Amino acid sequence: LVCVRRSLLGIKLKRMSDKGIPSSIKFLFGGLSGMAATLFVQPLDLIKNRMQLAGKKVSLAATISDVIKKEGVLGVYNGLSAGLLRQATYTTTRLGVYNTLFEHFCAGNASPGFAMKAAIGMAAGAAGAVVGTPAEVALIRMSADGIAPPEKRRGYKNVVDALVRMSREEGVATLWRGCMPTVARAMVVNAAQLASYSQAKEALVQHWKMENGIGLHFCASMISGIVTTAASMPVDIVKTRLQNMKTVNGVPEYAGIGDVLGRVIKSEGFFALWRGFLPYYARLGPHTVLTFIFLEQMNQSYLAMVGKGK
């Protein structure tokens, strides 16, 4: 991808940017940017899920070594099809909604305040989570299969097989298991990620005089990733355990969000809620960077192409 700077496109690009990008294109670019980023960070997502489901303290190195030893090098990409579907549904919705609302609440050339950015981010995250929960459940289960005893593995072939079997064997409602913590996590993530990204980007331009380009997008994304990781991990581990739980004789492993939190803190300690912090950030940081870089470049390339067409 080529970074096309606004200053090189002159008045023509400025006029096009004022008109904005059609909502359908925003949704498309949102999904494509998330899917492209997932191709790079899927192994980190799998490692994070394995550490959160371990039920005990495990190191990053030991988890990676265990995956490669038992499942091969390509084992770190187990669940990739579900990860891509999650981005196609969740990220498409959240970034499309966020960008649409962001433009709607812009008064002239004035940017919305931080509180408004956070509110927009939470609304976008909630919408994306509801749409993306089925793919999220499939991803968690496919990622977790490798640590289960052979006789208890679900053995999903791909995300389509996972969705079909869950619907047939456990009921359609299972596709939205853990929807509440997924929505809560998404609201926290987006309030922190999207709002802090926009705020960091503005601050870097205003105080550090950085020019619009990949360098600016990278720095703003890394700052956004730190904020998001610290805020969302406790909700994420609750979501992961609820979506992977099994029902024995009609009784689910966990009664709900409070039960997960209480049992994790009691049996594993308070800081177990942040277990997997390093792979979580190692995944979220680059994914945030790559998603926004791809998105920004797609937006700028689209404006340049349409501008030339005019």
C-alpha positions as CSV (number, residue, x, y, z in Angstrom):
1,L,0.0,0.0,0.0
2,V,1.2,3.5,-0.9
3,C,0.8,6.3,1.7
4,V,-0.9,9.1,-0.3
5,R,-0.5,12.3,1.7
6,R,-3.3,14.9,1.7
7,S,-0.9,17.7,0.9
8,L,0.1,16.0,-2.4
9,L,-3.5,15.8,-3.5
10,G,-4.2,19.5,-3.2
11,I,-7.6,21.2,-3.3
12,K,-9.3,18.4,-5.3
13,L,-8.8,15.8,-2.5
14,K,-10.0,18.4,0.1
15,R,-13.2,18.9,-1.8
16,M,-13.7,15.1,-2.1
17,S,-13.0,14.6,1.6
18,D,-15.7,17.2,2.4
19,K,-18.2,15.1,0.6
20,G,-17.0,12.0,2.5
21,I,-16.9,8.3,1.7
22,P,-20.2,6.4,1.1
23,S,-21.3,4.4,4.1
24,S,-21.2,1.1,2.1
25,I,-17.5,1.8,1.3
26,K,-16.8,2.6,4.9
27,F,-18.3,-0.8,6.0
28,L,-16.4,-2.6,3.3
29,F,-13.0,-1.0,4.2
30,G,-13.6,-1.6,7.9
31,G,-14.0,-5.3,7.3
32,L,-11.2,-5.7,4.8
33,S,-8.7,-3.8,7.1
34,G,-9.6,-6.0,10.0
35,M,-9.3,-9.2,8.0
36,A,-5.9,-8.1,6.5
37,A,-4.6,-7.4,10.0
38,T,-5.9,-10.8,11.3
39,L,-3.7,-12.6,8.8
40,F,-0.7,-11.3,10.7
41,V,-1.8,-11.6,14.3
42,Q,-4.0,-14.8,14.4
43,P,-1.2,-16.8,16.1
44,L,-1.1,-14.3,19.0
45,D,-4.9,-14.5,19.4
46,L,-4.7,-18.3,19.7
47,I,-1.9,-18.1,22.3
48,K,-3.9,-15.5,24.3
49,N,-7.0,-17.7,24.3
50,R,-4.9,-20.8,25.4
51,M,-3.4,-18.9,28.3
52,Q,-6.8,-17.6,29.4
53,L,-8.3,-21.0,29.4
54,A,-5.4,-22.8,31.1
55,G,-6.8,-22.4,34.6
56,K,-3.3,-21.9,36.0
57,K,-0.3,-19.7,35.6
58,V,1.5,-20.5,32.3
59,S,4.2,-18.6,30.5
60,L,4.0,-17.2,27.0
61,A,7.1,-19.3,25.9
62,A,5.7,-22.5,27.3
63,T,2.3,-22.0,25.6
64,I,3.9,-21.3,22.2
65,S,6.2,-24.3,22.6
66,D,3.3,-26.6,23.5
67,V,1.3,-25.5,20.5
68,I,4.1,-26.1,18.0
69,K,5.2,-29.4,19.6
70,K,1.7,-30.9,19.6
71,E,0.1,-29.3,16.5
72,G,3.0,-28.2,14.4
73,V,4.1,-24.7,13.2
74,L,0.8,-24.2,11.4
75,G,-1.1,-25.0,14.5
76,V,-0.8,-21.4,15.6
77,Y,-3.2,-20.6,12.8
78,N,-6.0,-22.9,14.1
79,G,-9.3,-21.0,14.0
80,L,-8.1,-18.6,11.2
81,S,-11.4,-19.1,9.2
82,A,-13.3,-18.0,12.3
83,G,-11.0,-15.1,12.9
84,L,-11.5,-13.9,9.4
85,L,-15.3,-14.2,9.7
86,R,-15.2,-12.3,13.0
87,Q,-13.5,-9.4,11.3
88,A,-15.8,-9.6,8.3
89,T,-18.8,-9.2,10.7
90,Y,-17.6,-7.5,13.9
91,T,-15.0,-5.1,12.5
92,T,-17.1,-4.3,9.4
93,T,-19.9,-3.2,11.6
94,R,-18.0,-1.4,14.3
95,L,-15.8,0.7,12.1
96,G,-18.6,1.4,9.6
97,V,-20.9,2.6,12.4
98,Y,-18.1,4.5,14.1
99,N,-17.1,6.4,11.0
100,T,-20.7,7.2,10.1
101,L,-21.5,8.5,13.6
102,F,-18.2,10.4,13.8
103,E,-19.0,12.3,10.6
104,H,-22.6,12.8,11.7
105,F,-21.6,14.5,15.0
106,C,-18.9,16.7,13.4
107,A,-20.0,20.3,13.5
108,G,-18.6,21.8,10.4
109,N,-14.8,21.1,10.6
110,A,-14.9,20.7,14.4
111,S,-14.1,17.3,15.7
112,P,-16.3,15.8,18.5
113,G,-15.0,16.0,22.0
114,F,-13.4,13.0,23.8
115,A,-16.6,12.1,25.6
116,M,-18.5,12.0,22.4
117,K,-15.8,9.9,20.7
118,A,-16.0,7.4,23.6
119,A,-19.8,7.3,23.3
120,I,-19.6,6.7,19.6
121,G,-17.0,4.0,20.1
122,M,-19.2,2.2,22.7
123,A,-22.2,2.3,20.4
124,A,-20.1,1.0,17.5
125,G,-18.6,-1.7,19.6
126,A,-21.9,-2.9,20.9
127,A,-23.4,-3.1,17.4
128,G,-20.4,-5.0,16.1
129,A,-20.4,-7.4,19.0
130,V,-24.0,-8.5,18.5
131,V,-23.3,-9.2,14.8
132,G,-20.0,-10.9,15.4
133,T,-20.7,-13.1,18.5
134,P,-21.3,-16.3,16.5
135,A,-17.9,-16.1,14.8
136,E,-16.4,-15.2,18.2
137,V,-17.8,-18.3,19.8
138,A,-16.5,-20.4,16.9
139,L,-13.1,-18.8,17.2
140,I,-12.8,-19.4,20.9
141,R,-13.8,-23.1,20.6
142,M,-11.5,-23.8,17.6
143,S,-8.6,-22.1,19.4
144,A,-9.2,-24.1,22.6
145,D,-9.5,-27.5,21.0
146,G,-5.8,-28.2,21.2
147,I,-5.7,-28.1,25.0
148,A,-8.6,-30.4,25.5
149,P,-8.2,-34.2,26.0
150,P,-8.7,-36.0,22.6
151,E,-12.0,-37.5,23.7
152,K,-13.4,-34.0,24.6
153,R,-12.3,-32.1,21.5
154,R,-15.0,-30.7,19.3
155,G,-13.0,-31.2,16.1
156,Y,-14.6,-28.4,14.0
157,K,-13.2,-28.5,10.4
158,N,-13.7,-24.8,9.8
159,V,-15.9,-21.9,10.9
160,V,-18.9,-23.0,8.7
161,D,-18.7,-26.5,10.2
162,A,-18.5,-25.0,13.7
163,L,-21.6,-22.8,13.2
164,V,-23.7,-25.6,11.7
165,R,-22.8,-28.1,14.3
166,M,-23.3,-25.7,17.2
167,S,-26.8,-24.9,15.8
168,R,-27.7,-28.5,15.3
169,E,-26.2,-30.0,18.5
170,E,-26.7,-27.2,21.0
171,G,-29.3,-25.0,19.5
172,V,-29.1,-21.7,17.6
173,A,-29.0,-19.7,20.8
174,T,-25.6,-21.2,21.5
175,L,-24.2,-19.0,18.7
176,W,-24.8,-16.0,20.9
177,R,-23.5,-17.6,24.1
178,G,-21.6,-15.0,26.1
179,C,-23.1,-12.2,24.1
180,M,-23.5,-9.9,27.1
181,P,-19.8,-10.0,28.1
182,T,-18.9,-9.8,24.4
183,V,-20.9,-6.6,24.1
184,A,-19.4,-5.3,27.3
185,R,-15.9,-6.1,26.1
186,A,-16.6,-4.5,22.8
187,M,-17.9,-1.3,24.4
188,V,-14.8,-1.1,26.6
189,V,-12.5,-1.9,23.7
190,N,-14.0,0.6,21.3
191,A,-14.5,3.4,23.9
192,A,-10.8,3.0,24.7
193,Q,-9.4,2.1,21.2
194,L,-11.3,4.2,18.8
195,A,-11.6,7.3,21.0
196,S,-8.0,7.1,22.2
197,Y,-6.8,6.6,18.6
198,S,-8.6,9.7,17.4
199,Q,-7.4,11.7,20.5
200,A,-3.8,10.5,20.2
201,K,-3.7,11.3,16.5
202,E,-5.0,14.8,17.1
203,A,-2.5,15.4,20.0
204,L,0.5,14.1,17.9
205,V,-0.4,16.5,15.1
206,Q,-1.1,19.4,17.4
207,H,1.8,19.1,19.9
208,W,4.4,17.0,18.0
209,K,3.7,18.5,14.6
210,M,3.5,15.1,13.0
211,E,2.3,14.9,9.4
212,N,-0.5,12.7,8.2
213,G,1.0,9.4,7.1
214,I,2.0,5.9,8.3
215,G,4.3,7.2,11.1
216,L,1.4,9.2,12.6
217,H,-1.0,6.2,12.3
218,F,1.5,3.9,13.8
219,C,2.2,6.0,16.9
220,A,-1.5,6.8,17.5
221,S,-2.3,3.1,17.2
222,M,0.3,1.9,19.6
223,I,-0.9,4.4,22.2
224,S,-4.5,3.3,21.6
225,G,-3.4,-0.4,22.0
226,I,-1.9,0.2,25.5
227,V,-5.0,1.9,26.8
228,T,-7.3,-0.7,25.4
229,T,-5.3,-3.7,26.7
230,A,-5.4,-2.4,30.3
231,A,-9.1,-1.6,30.2
232,S,-10.5,-4.7,28.5
233,M,-8.6,-7.8,29.7
234,P,-10.9,-8.7,32.7
235,V,-14.0,-8.6,30.5
236,D,-12.2,-10.6,27.8
237,I,-11.3,-13.5,30.1
238,V,-14.9,-13.8,31.3
239,K,-16.1,-13.8,27.6
240,T,-13.5,-16.4,26.7
241,R,-14.5,-18.8,29.5
242,L,-18.2,-18.5,29.0
243,Q,-18.0,-19.1,25.2
244,N,-15.8,-22.2,25.7
245,M,-17.7,-23.8,28.5
246,K,-19.5,-27.1,28.1
247,T,-22.9,-28.2,29.5
248,V,-22.9,-31.5,31.4
249,N,-26.3,-33.1,32.1
250,G,-28.0,-29.8,31.3
251,V,-25.9,-27.9,33.8
252,P,-23.5,-25.2,32.3
253,E,-20.0,-24.9,33.7
254,Y,-20.6,-21.3,34.7
255,A,-23.8,-19.6,35.9
256,G,-22.9,-16.3,34.4
257,I,-20.5,-13.3,34.4
258,G,-20.4,-13.0,38.2
259,D,-19.7,-16.7,38.7
260,V,-16.8,-16.6,36.3
261,L,-15.3,-13.5,38.0
262,G,-15.8,-15.0,41.5
263,R,-14.3,-18.4,40.7
264,V,-11.3,-17.0,38.8
265,I,-10.4,-14.6,41.6
266,K,-11.0,-17.2,44.3
267,S,-9.1,-20.1,42.7
268,E,-6.5,-18.3,40.6
269,G,-6.1,-14.9,42.2
270,F,-7.2,-11.3,41.4
271,F,-4.4,-10.7,38.8
272,A,-5.5,-13.8,36.9
273,L,-8.0,-11.5,35.3
274,W,-5.0,-10.1,33.4
275,R,-3.5,-13.4,32.5
276,G,-2.1,-13.4,29.0
277,F,-1.5,-9.6,29.2
278,L,1.6,-9.8,26.9
279,P,0.1,-11.9,24.1
280,Y,-3.1,-9.8,24.4
281,Y,-1.2,-6.6,23.8
282,A,1.2,-8.2,21.4
283,R,-1.9,-9.2,19.4
284,L,-4.0,-6.0,20.0
285,G,-1.2,-3.6,19.5
286,P,-0.2,-4.8,16.0
287,H,-3.8,-5.6,15.1
288,T,-4.8,-2.0,16.0
289,V,-1.8,-0.6,14.1
290,L,-2.4,-2.7,11.0
291,T,-6.2,-2.2,11.0
292,F,-6.0,1.5,11.2
293,I,-3.1,1.7,8.7
294,F,-4.9,-0.4,6.2
295,L,-8.1,1.6,6.8
296,E,-6.4,5.0,6.5
297,Q,-4.7,3.9,3.3
298,M,-7.8,2.5,1.8
299,N,-9.7,5.7,2.6
300,Q,-7.0,7.9,1.1
301,S,-6.6,5.7,-2.0
302,Y,-10.3,5.8,-2.6
303,L,-10.5,9.6,-2.3
304,A,-7.5,9.9,-4.6
305,M,-9.0,7.5,-7.2
306,V,-12.4,9.2,-7.1
307,G,-10.8,12.6,-7.2
308,K,-8.8,11.7,-10.3
309,G,-12.0,10.3,-11.8
310,K,-13.7,13.7,-11.3
